[in-house]
Amino acid sequence: MTGDEDAAIAAWRRGAEAARNEYRVDAGQTCSLPFVSLLQSLHGRGEPVADLLREALELFPDNLVLQWNLAKLSLERFDDEKALPILKRIAALDPHKFFDPMNSYDTALFAYLAPEALALCHFRAGRFRQAAHWYRRAAQASPEREACETKARLAEARLAQA
């Protein structure tokens, strides 16, 4: 984040409070962006975000970026079983066909971020064939294609050793 990070976080906190109030009036028209931005800013500073994320998911259970954030936090805590179903659901979406009338998403989420995280879940669990598959899928769109291909080859090497 550039500029005054504290002021930006304060603004996102005000936005999240406005979204809470708006949700009480008309849940169908509430914007999740302040929560998403606040979560990303706080997490980037190393601050705890579990309670805020839980609240955001209660308000916006279908928001895929919030679900992605839950999966990422779960992976950071090595709670791969919690992350796995979320990542499977997101990675299965076609980035060129998926449409959400309430939110816009960066296609990177579907094209390589979720597939690569899903591959990590499989790798940690010793499911090397699935890990290689998902690393290769991520490599197709990732700006770090070679890193994903290397991870796929490592998964295949582990499979051969098993």
TORMARVEX-12948 format. One line per 2 residues: number of its first residue (from 1); their letters; for each residue x, y, z of N, C-alpha, C. Coordinates in nm, 3 decimals. Layout:
<rs>
NUM> a> X:Y:Z:X:Y:Z:X:Y:Z; ...
</rs>
This chain:
<rs>
1> mt> 0.085:-0.116:0.000:0.000:0.000:0.000:0.090:0.123:0.000; 0.061:0.217:-0.083:0.140:0.339:-0.088:0.068:0.448:-0.011
3> gd> 0.142:0.552:0.024:0.081:0.663:0.094:0.068:0.635:0.242; -0.031:0.695:0.304:-0.054:0.684:0.447:-0.134:0.558:0.477
5> ed> -0.063:0.453:0.512:-0.126:0.322:0.536:-0.228:0.328:0.650; -0.195:0.398:0.758:-0.288:0.408:0.871:-0.417:0.478:0.831
7> aa> -0.405:0.584:0.751:-0.524:0.656:0.706:-0.609:0.568:0.614; -0.542:0.491:0.529:-0.616:0.401:0.440:-0.691:0.295:0.521
9> ia> -0.626:0.238:0.620:-0.691:0.137:0.704:-0.808:0.199:0.780; -0.791:0.321:0.829:-0.900:0.390:0.898:-1.018:0.410:0.803
11> aw> -0.989:0.445:0.678:-1.096:0.463:0.579:-1.166:0.331:0.551; -1.090:0.221:0.539:-1.152:0.090:0.515:-1.235:0.048:0.636
13> rr> -1.191:0.084:0.757:-1.272:0.052:0.877:-1.405:0.127:0.873; -1.401:0.254:0.832:-1.525:0.331:0.818:-1.614:0.269:0.710
15> ga> -1.552:0.226:0.602:-1.628:0.161:0.495:-1.691:0.032:0.541; -1.619:-0.047:0.621:-1.675:-0.172:0.674:-1.792:-0.142:0.767
17> ea> -1.779:-0.038:0.847:-1.890:-0.001:0.936:-2.011:0.043:0.854; -1.989:0.118:0.748:-2.099:0.159:0.661:-2.164:0.037:0.596
19> ar> -2.083:-0.060:0.556:-2.137:-0.183:0.496:-2.221:-0.261:0.597; -2.176:-0.265:0.723:-2.255:-0.331:0.829:-2.392:-0.264:0.841
21> ne> -2.390:-0.130:0.847:-2.515:-0.056:0.862:-2.606:-0.075:0.741; -2.548:-0.072:0.622:-2.624:-0.091:0.499:-2.684:-0.232:0.494
23> yr> -2.609:-0.330:0.541:-2.655:-0.469:0.543:-2.783:-0.481:0.626; -2.789:-0.409:0.735:-2.909:-0.414:0.821:-3.032:-0.359:0.750
25> vd> -3.010:-0.267:0.656:-3.120:-0.204:0.582:-3.156:-0.284:0.458; -3.055:-0.323:0.380:-3.079:-0.394:0.254:-2.959:-0.483:0.223
27> ag> -2.965:-0.606:0.271:-2.853:-0.699:0.257:-2.816:-0.725:0.111; -2.913:-0.717:0.023:-2.888:-0.747:-0.118:-2.808:-0.640:-0.191
29> qt> -2.797:-0.524:-0.132:-2.725:-0.415:-0.198:-2.597:-0.376:-0.127; -2.556:-0.455:-0.029:-2.439:-0.422:0.050:-2.311:-0.456:-0.025
31> cs> -2.212:-0.371:-0.012:-2.084:-0.388:-0.081:-1.981:-0.450:0.013; -1.916:-0.555:-0.034:-1.816:-0.625:0.046:-1.676:-0.566:0.032
33> lp> -1.656:-0.477:-0.063:-1.522:-0.425:-0.092:-1.450:-0.367:0.031; -1.518:-0.290:0.117:-1.444:-0.240:0.233:-1.388:-0.352:0.322
35> fv> -1.464:-0.458:0.339:-1.415:-0.571:0.418:-1.296:-0.638:0.350; -1.307:-0.661:0.221:-1.198:-0.726:0.147:-1.071:-0.642:0.157
37> sl> -1.082:-0.514:0.135:-0.965:-0.426:0.138:-0.907:-0.414:0.279; -0.993:-0.404:0.379:-0.946:-0.396:0.517:-0.874:-0.525:0.556
39> lq> -0.933:-0.639:0.521:-0.869:-0.767:0.552:-0.731:-0.777:0.488; -0.721:-0.742:0.362:-0.593:-0.751:0.291:-0.490:-0.656:0.352
41> sl> -0.533:-0.536:0.389:-0.440:-0.439:0.448:-0.391:-0.485:0.585; -0.483:-0.528:0.669:-0.445:-0.573:0.803:-0.358:-0.698:0.798
43> hg> -0.397:-0.792:0.713:-0.319:-0.915:0.701:-0.179:-0.885:0.649; -0.170:-0.792:0.556:-0.040:-0.752:0.503:0.052:-0.692:0.609
45> rg> -0.007:-0.633:0.711:0.071:-0.578:0.822:0.096:-0.680:0.932; 0.044:-0.801:0.914:0.064:-0.904:1.015:-0.032:-0.896:1.132
47> ep> -0.139:-0.820:1.115:-0.237:-0.807:1.223:-0.339:-0.921:1.214; -0.397:-0.960:1.327:-0.496:-1.069:1.325:-0.622:-1.026:1.249
49> va> -0.675:-1.117:1.170:-0.793:-1.085:1.089:-0.903:-1.191:1.100; -0.882:-1.293:1.181:-0.978:-1.405:1.186:-1.119:-1.358:1.222
51> dl> -1.133:-1.273:1.322:-1.266:-1.228:1.363:-1.332:-1.143:1.255; -1.255:-1.054:1.195:-1.309:-0.970:1.088:-1.350:-1.055:0.968
53> lr> -1.270:-1.154:0.934:-1.303:-1.242:0.823:-1.427:-1.323:0.854; -1.439:-1.371:0.975:-1.559:-1.446:1.014:-1.684:-1.358:0.998
55> ea> -1.676:-1.234:1.043:-1.789:-1.142:1.029:-1.820:-1.116:0.882; -1.717:-1.091:0.803:-1.737:-1.064:0.660:-1.803:-1.182:0.591
57> le> -1.761:-1.303:0.625:-1.822:-1.422:0.564:-1.966:-1.443:0.610; -1.998:-1.399:0.731:-2.138:-1.405:0.775:-2.224:-1.311:0.692
59> lf> -2.171:-1.194:0.660:-2.245:-1.096:0.581:-2.246:-1.131:0.432; -2.134:-1.185:0.383:-2.116:-1.210:0.240:-2.067:-1.353:0.218
61> pd> -2.148:-1.453:0.248:-2.101:-1.592:0.241:-2.065:-1.639:0.101; -2.118:-1.575:-0.002:-2.090:-1.617:-0.140:-1.973:-1.543:-0.204
63> nl> -1.913:-1.450:-0.132:-1.804:-1.373:-0.190:-1.679:-1.460:-0.199; -1.633:-1.481:-0.321:-1.521:-1.572:-0.345:-1.387:-1.518:-0.296
65> vl> -1.370:-1.387:-0.294:-1.245:-1.332:-0.241:-1.238:-1.354:-0.090; -1.351:-1.339:-0.023:-1.352:-1.367:0.121:-1.328:-1.515:0.146
67> qw> -1.388:-1.601:0.065:-1.363:-1.744:0.079:-1.215:-1.774:0.052; -1.158:-1.711:-0.049:-1.016:-1.727:-0.082:-0.930:-1.685:0.038
69> nl> -0.967:-1.574:0.101:-0.891:-1.530:0.218:-0.899:-1.632:0.332; -1.016:-1.693:0.349:-1.028:-1.798:0.451:-0.938:-1.917:0.416
71> ak> -0.936:-1.954:0.290:-0.850:-2.065:0.247:-0.703:-2.031:0.268; -0.662:-1.909:0.233:-0.523:-1.869:0.252:-0.483:-1.870:0.400
73> ls> -0.570:-1.816:0.485:-0.541:-1.818:0.629:-0.532:-1.960:0.680; -0.619:-2.045:0.631:-0.617:-2.185:0.672:-0.486:-2.251:0.630
75> le> -0.440:-2.223:0.508:-0.313:-2.278:0.461:-0.196:-2.228:0.546; -0.200:-2.101:0.583:-0.094:-2.045:0.666:-0.088:-2.115:0.802
77> rf> -0.201:-2.162:0.848:-0.208:-2.233:0.977:-0.194:-2.384:0.960; -0.164:-2.427:0.838:-0.152:-2.570:0.803:-0.282:-2.646:0.829
79> dd> -0.394:-2.576:0.817:-0.526:-2.638:0.827:-0.575:-2.662:0.685; -0.504:-2.751:0.616:-0.532:-2.776:0.475:-0.670:-2.836:0.452
81> ek> -0.719:-2.914:0.546:-0.851:-2.976:0.527:-0.962:-2.871:0.526; -0.942:-2.762:0.596:-1.040:-2.652:0.591:-1.029:-2.578:0.458
83> al> -0.908:-2.563:0.409:-0.885:-2.489:0.284:-0.928:-2.569:0.162; -0.912:-2.701:0.167:-0.931:-2.787:0.050:-1.066:-2.770:-0.020
85> pi> -1.180:-2.778:0.049:-1.306:-2.766:-0.025:-1.327:-2.627:-0.087; -1.277:-2.525:-0.021:-1.289:-2.389:-0.074:-1.207:-2.379:-0.203
87> lk> -1.084:-2.428:-0.196:-0.996:-2.419:-0.312:-1.048:-2.503:-0.428; -1.102:-2.620:-0.399:-1.159:-2.704:-0.506:-1.272:-2.629:-0.577
89> ri> -1.357:-2.565:-0.498:-1.471:-2.493:-0.555:-1.424:-2.376:-0.642; -1.327:-2.299:-0.594:-1.280:-2.183:-0.669:-1.201:-2.227:-0.793
91> aa> -1.114:-2.326:-0.777:-1.030:-2.371:-0.888:-1.114:-2.434:-0.999; -1.231:-2.484:-0.966:-1.316:-2.547:-1.067:-1.387:-2.446:-1.157
93> ld> -1.387:-2.320:-1.119:-1.456:-2.219:-1.198:-1.374:-2.179:-1.320; -1.440:-2.163:-1.431:-1.376:-2.119:-1.554:-1.364:-1.966:-1.549
95> ph> -1.241:-1.913:-1.549:-1.225:-1.769:-1.537:-1.284:-1.689:-1.652; -1.310:-1.754:-1.764:-1.363:-1.684:-1.880:-1.516:-1.692:-1.890
97> kf> -1.575:-1.782:-1.811:-1.720:-1.799:-1.816:-1.791:-1.758:-1.688; -1.719:-1.758:-1.576:-1.782:-1.728:-1.448:-1.832:-1.584:-1.445
99> fd> -1.952:-1.565:-1.391:-2.010:-1.432:-1.377:-2.080:-1.422:-1.244; -2.055:-1.316:-1.174:-2.121:-1.286:-1.047:-2.181:-1.147:-1.063
101> pm> -2.312:-1.132:-1.055:-2.374:-1.001:-1.077:-2.342:-0.899:-0.968; -2.294:-0.945:-0.851:-2.267:-0.854:-0.740:-2.119:-0.819:-0.723
103> ns> -2.031:-0.900:-0.779:-1.888:-0.878:-0.756:-1.810:-0.901:-0.885; -1.699:-0.830:-0.897:-1.607:-0.861:-1.005:-1.482:-0.921:-0.941
105> yd> -1.421:-1.013:-1.012:-1.307:-1.085:-0.959:-1.192:-1.079:-1.058; -1.071:-1.074:-1.004:-0.951:-1.086:-1.086:-0.946:-1.231:-1.133
107> ta> -0.935:-1.253:-1.263:-0.934:-1.390:-1.316:-0.816:-1.471:-1.265; -0.713:-1.404:-1.213:-0.598:-1.475:-1.156:-0.642:-1.569:-1.044
109> lf> -0.745:-1.530:-0.971:-0.795:-1.614:-0.862:-0.832:-1.753:-0.913; -0.902:-1.759:-1.025:-0.948:-1.887:-1.080:-0.842:-1.954:-1.166
111> ay> -0.764:-1.871:-1.237:-0.670:-1.923:-1.335:-0.546:-1.985:-1.273; -0.492:-1.924:-1.167:-0.371:-1.982:-1.110:-0.357:-1.971:-0.959
113> la> -0.416:-1.872:-0.894:-0.397:-1.861:-0.750:-0.460:-1.978:-0.674; -0.588:-2.002:-0.699:-0.654:-2.115:-0.631:-0.597:-2.249:-0.677
115> pe> -0.574:-2.271:-0.807:-0.514:-2.400:-0.847:-0.378:-2.427:-0.781; -0.295:-2.324:-0.770:-0.164:-2.346:-0.708:-0.178:-2.376:-0.559
117> al> -0.268:-2.307:-0.492:-0.291:-2.334:-0.349:-0.351:-2.474:-0.330; -0.439:-2.514:-0.421:-0.496:-2.648:-0.416:-0.386:-2.753:-0.435
119> al> -0.293:-2.726:-0.526:-0.180:-2.817:-0.546:-0.099:-2.831:-0.418; -0.078:-2.721:-0.348:-0.005:-2.726:-0.222:-0.075:-2.815:-0.120
121> ch> -0.208:-2.804:-0.112:-0.285:-2.891:-0.021:-0.260:-3.038:-0.054; -0.269:-3.070:-0.181:-0.248:-3.209:-0.224:-0.104:-3.254:-0.196
123> fr> -0.008:-3.167:-0.222:0.132:-3.202:-0.200:0.156:-3.231:-0.051; 0.108:-3.143:0.036:0.127:-3.163:0.179:0.064:-3.293:0.228
125> ag> -0.047:-3.333:0.164:-0.117:-3.455:0.204:-0.059:-3.580:0.139; 0.043:-3.562:0.055:0.104:-3.677:-0.011:0.028:-3.725:-0.133
127> rf> -0.066:-3.645:-0.181:-0.140:-3.677:-0.303:-0.066:-3.612:-0.421; 0.046:-3.673:-0.457:0.138:-3.611:-0.551:0.085:-3.605:-0.694
129> rq> 0.006:-3.703:-0.734:-0.052:-3.700:-0.869:-0.144:-3.578:-0.883; -0.230:-3.556:-0.784:-0.320:-3.440:-0.787:-0.240:-3.310:-0.778
131> aa> -0.137:-3.311:-0.695:-0.054:-3.190:-0.682:0.008:-3.154:-0.817; 0.065:-3.253:-0.885:0.126:-3.226:-1.016:0.023:-3.171:-1.114
133> hw> -0.096:-3.230:-1.114:-0.203:-3.184:-1.203:-0.234:-3.036:-1.180; -0.255:-3.001:-1.053:-0.296:-2.863:-1.022:-0.181:-2.765:-1.040
135> yr> -0.057:-2.807:-1.013:0.057:-2.718:-1.042:0.067:-2.691:-1.192; 0.043:-2.794:-1.273:0.049:-2.775:-1.419:-0.065:-2.683:-1.464
137> ra> -0.181:-2.699:-1.406:-0.293:-2.612:-1.440:-0.260:-2.467:-1.405; -0.203:-2.447:-1.288:-0.165:-2.311:-1.247:-0.060:-2.254:-1.341
139> aq> 0.034:-2.338:-1.384:0.142:-2.293:-1.471:0.091:-2.233:-1.603; -0.024:-2.278:-1.648:-0.078:-2.230:-1.775:-0.106:-2.080:-1.773
141> as> -0.136:-2.025:-1.655:-0.171:-1.883:-1.647:-0.080:-1.802:-1.555; 0.000:-1.869:-1.476:0.081:-1.801:-1.375:0.192:-1.718:-1.436
143> pe> 0.218:-1.600:-1.379:0.336:-1.524:-1.423:0.465:-1.593:-1.378; 0.454:-1.688:-1.287:0.569:-1.767:-1.241:0.555:-1.911:-1.292
145> re> 0.537:-1.920:-1.421:0.512:-2.049:-1.486:0.619:-2.153:-1.454; 0.744:-2.114:-1.463:0.853:-2.210:-1.440:0.852:-2.263:-1.297
147> ac> 0.819:-2.178:-1.201:0.811:-2.224:-1.062:0.702:-2.329:-1.045; 0.589:-2.307:-1.109:0.480:-2.405:-1.102:0.519:-2.536:-1.170
149> et> 0.586:-2.525:-1.284:0.631:-2.646:-1.355:0.733:-2.723:-1.270; 0.821:-2.651:-1.203:0.920:-2.715:-1.117:0.851:-2.788:-1.002
151> ka> 0.752:-2.726:-0.944:0.676:-2.790:-0.836:0.602:-2.913:-0.887; 0.551:-2.906:-1.008:0.483:-3.023:-1.067:0.582:-3.138:-1.085
153> rl> 0.701:-3.105:-1.133:0.803:-3.210:-1.150:0.845:-3.269:-1.016; 0.855:-3.186:-0.914:0.887:-3.235:-0.780:0.778:-3.329:-0.730
155> ae> 0.653:-3.293:-0.752:0.542:-3.380:-0.711:0.550:-3.514:-0.785; 0.581:-3.509:-0.913:0.594:-3.633:-0.991:0.712:-3.717:-0.941
157> ar> 0.820:-3.652:-0.903:0.935:-3.725:-0.849:0.898:-3.792:-0.717; 0.823:-3.722:-0.634:0.777:-3.781:-0.507:0.684:-3.899:-0.533
159> la> 0.600:-3.886:-0.635:0.509:-3.995:-0.672:0.589:-4.119:-0.714; 0.694:-4.098:-0.790:0.777:-4.209:-0.836:0.850:-4.277:-0.720
161> qa> 0.878:-4.202:-0.616:0.946:-4.259:-0.499:0.850:-4.336:-0.409; 0.725:-4.308:-0.420:0.626:-4.370:-0.329:0.602:-4.515:-0.361
</rs>
